[in-house]
Amino acid sequence: MASPKVSIFIDKYHPGKGGLCAVSIRITFNKKRKYYPTTCSLSPSDFEKTQGSKPRHQHKEISMDLQAAERKALQIIEDLPVFTWDTFERYFLHNRSANNTVNEVYQIYTEELRASDNIGTAVSYECAARSINKFAPEIKFADVTPDFLKKFEKWMLMQKRSVTTISIYLRTLRTIFNNGIAEGTLSKEIYPFGKKKFQIPFGNNTKKALTLHEISQLYYFKPPDGLMQEKARDFWFFMYLCNGINVKDMCLLKYENIKEDILEFERAKTAHTKRKVEAIRVSLCEDAKHIIKKYGNPRQTEQTYIFNILRKGLTAVRERELIQLLTALINKNMKKIAAELGIKSHITTYSARHSFATILLRSGASTEFISEALGHSNVKTTQNYLAGFEDDFKKQAAKALTAFKDII
């Protein structure tokens, strides 16, 4: 069997800006050719100068880089017991992204996310990319070190960005690194995260849960008829009563999710993960059923949306816009209700989820049960989620130990 042939190739037929042409390493094997791009783009005349017997100045440097890539390909082919394209590429493309800019890879990844309708995730990655690029324009992966990440974290704090925001942005960067390592385009040796390297900060567990008394005040509040406050309050309570369901998952509910008195659904957040996710099962109480009856669409088919927020045929972008509008409507009106009732707690759609979790915790429910109810992938996630509540609970328990002082 003939051995693969390696050559340096310039694509003269598809010149880019300024007449520059991409230069690649060409591999020919069994009448099949594949081209592996280098970082060089040259004019045909400059390319000829790099291929001469005695290239000079910048042409000499370019020639050395191209020859190094050619030698690498030849050495890999020589070392392989049997040549296959997959095996060759695994070694040849190893760590190829180290000299790519972080911003370039972010752009590719966010385009993939948008193409798969993961709009919310794409927006998070785009925000992270903008911040990183603003701090260090055109930074390459090889230069993203633990020291660089510490400086970025400090810079973000100086920009008055929260620890939670910093954590979210750096987790996207960690995912980009992990994807590159899994694909073989980045080396584990340049991975900057982990013990004895850089550890991503965690945001503070700010208590967003309401007390039972505050929840009672909301429940018995009678907003004037016709105002959006009533709708906002009702939707907030539906989320609270249905295991802290978030706005997106609530909007996506269809009548097929209701099986007698049980509401069963999967979180949209986990729909694109590879791991097996258990459906969340909610026992629908009378109040939740009343809200469905009050605001629900007529049940035409099992695929009918329960609430009149989304409709069939919407683009992912428009769907996200409508969900954000409803979220804003609920938050705006719950703030007004809280002010009218004299509740100092900041009430949002997210506090419905936190309130559900903490009320269960204070009622004596186990962390395992709460984890299952919230749809968390593991108990550790729930423990981190409840950390602030548990600390508060411990303080109350400690006070109970000295309650005997108040008896006399």
WOURFEN-V828349 format. One record per pair of residues at least 6 apart in sequence whose C-alpha atoms are under 7 Angstrom apart, sorted by the first residue. I is the first residue (numbers start at 1). J is the second residue. D is the distance in whole Angstrom. If there is no record, write none. Layout:
BEGIN
i:I j:J d:D
i:I j:J d:D
END
This chain:
BEGIN
i:3 j:29 d:7
i:4 j:27 d:6
i:4 j:28 d:5
i:4 j:29 d:5
i:5 j:27 d:6
i:5 j:28 d:5
i:5 j:29 d:7
i:6 j:26 d:6
i:6 j:27 d:5
i:6 j:28 d:7
i:6 j:70 d:7
i:6 j:74 d:7
i:7 j:25 d:6
i:7 j:26 d:5
i:7 j:27 d:7
i:7 j:70 d:7
i:8 j:24 d:6
i:8 j:25 d:5
i:8 j:26 d:6
i:8 j:70 d:7
i:9 j:23 d:6
i:9 j:24 d:5
i:9 j:25 d:6
i:9 j:26 d:6
i:10 j:21 d:6
i:10 j:22 d:6
i:10 j:23 d:4
i:10 j:24 d:6
i:11 j:21 d:6
i:11 j:22 d:6
i:11 j:23 d:6
i:12 j:21 d:6
i:12 j:44 d:7
i:14 j:21 d:7
i:15 j:21 d:5
i:19 j:43 d:6
i:20 j:41 d:6
i:20 j:42 d:5
i:20 j:43 d:5
i:21 j:41 d:5
i:21 j:42 d:5
i:21 j:43 d:6
i:22 j:40 d:6
i:22 j:41 d:4
i:22 j:42 d:7
i:23 j:37 d:6
i:23 j:38 d:6
i:23 j:40 d:6
i:23 j:41 d:6
i:24 j:35 d:6
i:24 j:36 d:5
i:24 j:37 d:4
i:24 j:38 d:5
i:25 j:35 d:6
i:25 j:36 d:5
i:25 j:37 d:6
i:25 j:70 d:7
i:26 j:33 d:7
i:26 j:34 d:6
i:26 j:35 d:5
i:26 j:36 d:6
i:27 j:33 d:6
i:27 j:34 d:5
i:27 j:35 d:6
i:28 j:34 d:7
i:49 j:55 d:6
i:49 j:59 d:6
i:50 j:59 d:5
i:50 j:60 d:6
i:50 j:62 d:7
i:50 j:63 d:5
i:51 j:63 d:7
i:73 j:92 d:6
i:76 j:88 d:7
i:77 j:83 d:7
i:77 j:88 d:7
i:90 j:184 d:6
i:93 j:184 d:7
i:93 j:185 d:6
i:94 j:184 d:5
i:94 j:185 d:5
i:94 j:186 d:6
i:94 j:187 d:7
i:95 j:184 d:6
i:95 j:185 d:4
i:95 j:186 d:4
i:95 j:187 d:5
i:96 j:185 d:5
i:96 j:186 d:6
i:97 j:185 d:5
i:97 j:186 d:6
i:98 j:140 d:7
i:98 j:141 d:5
i:98 j:142 d:5
i:98 j:186 d:6
i:99 j:140 d:6
i:99 j:141 d:6
i:99 j:142 d:6
i:100 j:140 d:5
i:100 j:141 d:6
i:101 j:138 d:5
i:101 j:139 d:5
i:101 j:140 d:4
i:101 j:141 d:6
i:102 j:138 d:7
i:102 j:139 d:6
i:102 j:140 d:6
i:102 j:141 d:6
i:103 j:129 d:6
i:103 j:133 d:7
i:103 j:138 d:7
i:106 j:129 d:6
i:110 j:122 d:5
i:110 j:125 d:6
i:110 j:126 d:7
i:113 j:119 d:7
i:113 j:122 d:5
i:114 j:122 d:6
i:117 j:316 d:5
i:119 j:316 d:7
i:119 j:317 d:7
i:125 j:172 d:6
i:128 j:169 d:5
i:135 j:152 d:7
i:142 j:190 d:7
i:144 j:192 d:7
i:145 j:192 d:5
i:146 j:192 d:5
i:146 j:193 d:7
i:146 j:197 d:6
i:146 j:198 d:5
i:153 j:166 d:7
i:156 j:166 d:7
i:163 j:201 d:7
i:163 j:202 d:7
i:163 j:203 d:5
i:164 j:202 d:6
i:164 j:203 d:4
i:167 j:200 d:6
i:167 j:201 d:6
i:167 j:202 d:6
i:167 j:203 d:7
i:170 j:200 d:7
i:177 j:191 d:7
i:180 j:186 d:5
i:181 j:187 d:6
i:181 j:188 d:6
i:192 j:198 d:6
i:193 j:199 d:6
i:205 j:387 d:7
i:205 j:388 d:5
i:206 j:388 d:7
i:207 j:388 d:6
i:207 j:389 d:7
i:208 j:351 d:5
i:208 j:354 d:6
i:209 j:351 d:5
i:209 j:354 d:5
i:209 j:355 d:4
i:209 j:358 d:7
i:210 j:345 d:7
i:210 j:355 d:5
i:214 j:343 d:7
i:223 j:229 d:6
i:223 j:230 d:6
i:229 j:333 d:5
i:229 j:334 d:7
i:232 j:329 d:7
i:232 j:330 d:4
i:232 j:333 d:6
i:232 j:334 d:7
i:233 j:334 d:7
i:234 j:291 d:7
i:236 j:349 d:6
i:236 j:352 d:6
i:238 j:288 d:6
i:238 j:291 d:7
i:239 j:245 d:5
i:239 j:246 d:7
i:239 j:352 d:6
i:240 j:352 d:5
i:240 j:353 d:6
i:240 j:356 d:6
i:241 j:288 d:7
i:242 j:282 d:6
i:243 j:282 d:7
i:243 j:356 d:6
i:243 j:373 d:6
i:243 j:374 d:6
i:244 j:352 d:6
i:244 j:353 d:4
i:244 j:356 d:6
i:244 j:374 d:7
i:245 j:353 d:7
i:247 j:323 d:7
i:247 j:327 d:7
i:248 j:323 d:6
i:249 j:267 d:6
i:249 j:268 d:6
i:251 j:307 d:6
i:251 j:309 d:6
i:251 j:310 d:7
i:252 j:305 d:7
i:253 j:305 d:6
i:253 j:306 d:6
i:254 j:302 d:7
i:254 j:303 d:6
i:254 j:304 d:5
i:254 j:305 d:4
i:254 j:306 d:5
i:255 j:302 d:5
i:255 j:303 d:6
i:255 j:304 d:6
i:255 j:305 d:6
i:255 j:306 d:6
i:256 j:302 d:5
i:256 j:303 d:6
i:257 j:263 d:6
i:257 j:264 d:5
i:257 j:265 d:6
i:258 j:264 d:6
i:261 j:283 d:6
i:261 j:284 d:5
i:262 j:281 d:6
i:262 j:282 d:6
i:262 j:283 d:5
i:262 j:284 d:6
i:263 j:281 d:6
i:263 j:282 d:5
i:263 j:283 d:6
i:263 j:284 d:6
i:264 j:279 d:6
i:264 j:280 d:6
i:264 j:281 d:5
i:264 j:282 d:6
i:265 j:279 d:5
i:265 j:280 d:5
i:265 j:281 d:7
i:266 j:279 d:5
i:266 j:280 d:6
i:280 j:373 d:6
i:280 j:375 d:6
i:295 j:307 d:6
i:296 j:306 d:5
i:296 j:307 d:5
i:296 j:308 d:7
i:297 j:305 d:7
i:297 j:306 d:6
i:297 j:307 d:6
i:297 j:308 d:6
i:310 j:319 d:7
i:327 j:349 d:7
i:330 j:349 d:7
i:331 j:348 d:5
i:331 j:349 d:6
i:334 j:347 d:6
i:334 j:348 d:7
i:335 j:347 d:6
i:338 j:344 d:7
i:357 j:370 d:7
i:358 j:389 d:6
i:367 j:379 d:7
i:367 j:382 d:7
i:368 j:379 d:6
i:371 j:378 d:7
i:371 j:379 d:6
i:371 j:382 d:5
i:376 j:382 d:7
END
